[in-house]
């Protein structure tokens, strides 16, 4: 699998916390504007390599970061 995915959030603070937690876990992530084709309450999304999708989900769940979902882009 190749490409990227994004994590969608309800709040900017959750997006920023997710970036911090994921980077601390050694994941390759970056905050980006939420892609137009995806609806979200927040204008910021967290981009990740799709190969790390399960790891991103696990790290965010363990840290109890609230997110709206993961999507492929």
Secondary structure, DSSP 4 states (H G I P E B T S, - for coil): --SEEEEE-S-HHHHHHHHHHHHHTT--EEEEEPPTTS--SSSEEEEEEGGGHHHHHHHHHHTT---SEEEE-
